[in-house]
Amino acid sequence: MSIVRKSKPIEKIELNVGAKTFKQVLISDKEAPNFAMRKFSIEPNGFMPLHKNTVEHEQYVLSGSAEIIIGSDKFIVTKNDVVFIPENIEHSYKCIG
C-alpha cells in the first residue's frame, strides 16, 4: 500500500509533557510495518524534558533553532541540521529561536 498525503491538514496534538510542544503523526506504525513518521513543532521557549525512547530517532530540523541534549552532550541545531539519537539514550529539546 502506498501513502501520499498533505501534512498540513493532519491533526496537531499538544503534548502533555514539556511546554508548547505539538505532534503530528504523518505516517503511523499501523500504516507502515517498520516505520513511523512524525512531525514535532516546538514554539519559542517551548521544550521537551529529558526522556528516553526504546527506538532510535532520525531527525531533520525544518526551521528555527533549538538546544538539544543527547546523553551528556549539548548541541545547538538550526534549519537543515540532521540529528541521530540512539535508542535508550536520554535526550531533551528547547526551542531557542
MOWOZI-V815037 format. One record per residue. N is the residue number from 1. PHI is phi in whole degrees, 0 to 359 (NA if undefined). PSI is psi in radians with two decimals (999 if undefined). BURIAL is + if it has 9 or more other ideal C-beta (glycine too) atoms within 8 Angstrom, else -. Layout:
BEGIN
n | phi | psi | burial
N | PHI | PSI | BURIAL
N | PHI | PSI | BURIAL
END
This chain:
BEGIN
n | phi | psi | burial
1 | NA | 2.22 | -
2 | 269 | 2.67 | -
3 | 229 | 2.18 | -
4 | 222 | 2.15 | -
5 | 204 | 2.85 | -
6 | 274 | 2.46 | -
7 | 276 | -0.45 | -
8 | 303 | -0.79 | -
9 | 282 | -0.08 | -
10 | 290 | 2.35 | +
11 | 306 | 2.34 | -
12 | 256 | 2.02 | -
13 | 252 | 2.22 | -
14 | 285 | 2.31 | -
15 | 281 | 2.64 | +
16 | 266 | 0.24 | -
17 | 237 | 2.71 | -
18 | 68 | -2.60 | +
19 | 206 | 2.51 | -
20 | 54 | 0.68 | +
21 | 238 | 2.32 | +
22 | 231 | 2.68 | +
23 | 228 | 2.45 | +
24 | 237 | 2.30 | +
25 | 268 | 1.82 | +
26 | 280 | -0.77 | +
27 | 223 | 2.10 | +
28 | 275 | 2.85 | -
29 | 291 | -0.20 | -
30 | 277 | -0.42 | -
31 | 271 | -0.57 | -
32 | 236 | 2.13 | +
33 | 294 | -0.42 | -
34 | 236 | 0.36 | -
35 | 198 | 2.60 | -
36 | 221 | 2.45 | -
37 | 239 | 2.18 | -
38 | 230 | 2.65 | -
39 | 243 | 2.14 | +
40 | 254 | 2.41 | +
41 | 237 | 2.26 | +
42 | 238 | 2.10 | +
43 | 285 | 2.85 | +
44 | 310 | 2.33 | -
45 | 68 | 0.10 | -
46 | 279 | 2.85 | +
47 | 202 | 2.81 | +
48 | 242 | 2.20 | +
49 | 288 | 2.97 | -
50 | 305 | 2.32 | -
51 | 201 | 2.92 | +
52 | 238 | 2.71 | -
53 | 230 | 2.66 | +
54 | 276 | -0.02 | -
55 | 233 | 2.68 | -
56 | 291 | 2.81 | -
57 | 236 | 2.37 | +
58 | 242 | 2.21 | -
59 | 228 | 2.64 | -
60 | 230 | 2.19 | -
61 | 276 | 2.04 | +
62 | 278 | -0.60 | -
63 | 196 | 2.94 | -
64 | 75 | -2.84 | +
65 | 214 | 2.66 | +
66 | 213 | 2.66 | +
67 | 262 | 2.17 | +
68 | 238 | 2.56 | +
69 | 243 | 2.28 | +
70 | 230 | 1.93 | +
71 | 62 | -2.16 | -
72 | 261 | 0.13 | -
73 | 257 | 2.53 | -
74 | 240 | 2.40 | -
75 | 225 | 2.69 | +
76 | 251 | 2.17 | -
77 | 243 | 2.62 | +
78 | 223 | 3.09 | -
79 | 315 | 2.34 | -
80 | 77 | 0.05 | -
81 | 283 | 2.66 | -
82 | 242 | 2.60 | -
83 | 225 | 2.40 | +
84 | 240 | 2.24 | -
85 | 237 | 2.01 | +
86 | 295 | 2.78 | -
87 | 297 | 2.62 | -
88 | 60 | 0.46 | -
89 | 250 | 2.25 | +
90 | 296 | 2.45 | +
91 | 207 | 2.75 | +
92 | 209 | 2.88 | +
93 | 223 | 2.50 | +
94 | 220 | 2.14 | +
95 | 287 | 2.20 | +
96 | 241 | 0.03 | -
97 | 178 | 999 | -
END
